[in-house]
Amino acid sequence: MLQNRLDCEVLVVGSGPGGANTAYLLAQAGKDVILAEEGENLTVEQTPAYSLEEMKSKYRHGGMTVALGKPSVAYLEGCCVGGGSEINAGLYHYPSPEVLEEWVKDFAIRDFGFGKLEPFFKSCEQDISVSSMPGQVGSASLKLQEGARKLNWKTAQIPRCWKYECLSDGTWHSSRQSMTETIIPKALRHGCRLLTRAKVKRLCLKNHRADHALVSSVTKAGEQSLTTINFRQVFVCGGAVQTPALLRRSGIKKNIGNSLRMHPAIRMVAKFSEAVNEEQEGVPVVQVEEFKPRLTLGGSYSALPHLALWLGPQRIQKLLPVWKNLAMFYALIVGQGAGTVRNIPWTDEPWVRMPLTRTDASSFREGLELLGRLLFAAGATEIFPPMQGLEILKTPDDLKIFLGNLSLNKMDISTIHLFSSCPMGEKTELCAVDSYGKLHGFKNIYLNDASILPSAPRVNPQALIMAIARRNTAKFLENI
Ligand SMILES: Cc1cc2nc3c(=O)[nH]c(=O)nc-3n(C[C@H](O)[C@H](O)[C@H](O)COP(=O)(O)OP(=O)(O)OC[C@H]3O[C@@H](n4cnc5c(N)ncnc54)[C@H](O)[C@@H]3O)c2cc1C
């Protein structure tokens, strides 16, 4: 095996929204930065959005990742340059000021709140083109609006990190504004060095400092190498699962990986008497606002392979002639359980557990009831419940019977929003890092990603992760 050595001022581990923004600001300020990313460097165009190819090359373990519990929760993470931003819907949400105030109080975070973060939200928005869909929203979004209007519920179109260009024939071309499209090229222009297919195995510690990292790389030809990276400071930005896994592998355990939070979601497929499934809409941009922040109702990507996976081979065979009349919708809750991240001995793989609580079970029940009512109000003729093998719901009475027999243990639950495994704040009995992301008890280790959100933000998290990453990096640069 080849053995290499590299030196830098600051090592940033992980190139998702947290790591990319950290590396960019550091490089812009003249720091000598290495950005190490375990996954491949692929452009947005290299894999069709939401395709099997995208899952294989940009998702961790091709999307086969699970948090064990009763029931287990399937979770998804990006594993490529740009992290989750390369595969996500880019829905861009501000957190509510009340949630941020709650964090200030519960975790004792200094110098924090909506007003303090606002300049960082704005600077991110300039770099990633946050915009609303021009023209009319897609058919599945219209169904959400129609159902909500009939029930007198509020909806909103959520802006996205997306660019829309009007073509000469009057149609629109839209493109995801992920980290590889926006922030990472800026970091590279300022001299940041990007190492890809480079997994940081562990940080080597001495006297409350980390002074080097061991990084394993595999070339496309399968050649393996081990690189020692020496640095003065390190920012760990591997995401809510991988950040605590790396720290624990390195022997750092205090308040690390004990408080993982999620927004778990449950899905139902609805059939309408007309077409509602348009490929170009992607993920529907409309959400029901009425029950936020407790509960969010919205639409999921509903391409034929996704529907097939969800409905199972027999059902989808029968529905093939009318599959364009089908679309998938979700109820997303704020999980109350605190999960753990540990390492499986002798491997680099984390072992994730997520207990769902009784409150979660009743939130799911409420979410399914509201979603069912909404879909019937929007004209659904059939609803396929979130467990294979169950009767199709054809009327609101069927929905009531289904809810009466509901068992959480048998439901298919998944999540794409994970955070809070290493919370931020001055309460050292609860928090892993201080108010600016510096690891308590260490002189030069910083965390700057989803793991440091103190608890579930109750909205799509990427906007907040980027703004906090910029705030913390700015503070670091001020102090250094
Ligand atoms: C399918 C999907 C859809 C989503 N939709 C939305 C949405 O519409 N709006 C929204 O706000 N959020 C959405 N999210 C969530 C959002 O993408 C994540 O919250 C966000 O990407 C987290 O950013 P991060 O920087 O903390 O970590 P990540 O994006 O997970 O990035 C971490 C990176 O670090 C790398 N890494 C990890 N460990 C190591 C190591 N040891 N060495 C080297 N590299 C390492 C990983 O490979 C990864 O690329 C979605 C997520 C998914 C999966």
The ligand as an ORCA input file, in Angstrom:
! r2SCAN-3c Opt
* xyz 0 1
  C     -32.781     12.502     -0.578
  C     -32.597     13.710      0.305
  C     -33.415     14.826      0.122
  C     -33.285     15.943      0.953
  N     -34.027     17.069      0.693
  C     -33.772     18.203      1.392
  C     -34.407     19.426      1.050
  O     -35.190     19.495      0.105
  N     -34.110     20.532      1.794
  C     -33.238     20.490      2.857
  O     -33.046     21.514      3.512
  N     -32.610     19.351      3.179
  C     -32.829     18.213      2.471
  N     -32.154     17.071      2.769
  C     -31.220     17.087      3.927
  C     -29.893     17.775      3.589
  O     -29.404     17.321      2.353
  C     -28.901     17.457      4.715
  O     -29.444     17.925      5.927
  C     -27.554     18.125      4.479
  O     -26.978     17.665      3.284
  C     -26.608     17.818      5.637
  O     -25.421     18.524      5.410
  P     -24.050     18.115      6.151
  O     -22.988     18.985      5.608
  O     -24.297     18.087      7.597
  O     -23.773     16.588      5.758
  P     -23.817     15.777      4.392
  O     -24.569     16.515      3.355
  O     -24.254     14.407      4.768
  O     -22.295     15.742      3.927
  C     -21.307     15.046      4.623
  C     -20.234     14.610      3.639
  O     -19.115     14.152      4.387
  C     -18.584     12.981      3.797
  N     -17.918     12.211      4.859
  C     -18.492     11.630      5.932
  N     -17.560     11.042      6.711
  C     -16.375     11.244      6.095
  C     -15.038     10.849      6.414
  N     -14.740     10.138      7.526
  N     -14.042     11.202      5.557
  C     -14.318     11.933      4.423
  N     -15.577     12.316      4.086
  C     -16.589     11.982      4.923
  C     -19.822     12.273      3.241
  O     -19.457     11.370      2.214
  C     -20.667     13.443      2.751
  O     -20.412     13.754      1.407
  C     -32.297     15.939      1.987
  C     -31.480     14.819      2.161
  C     -31.609     13.716      1.337
  C     -30.714     12.527      1.557
*
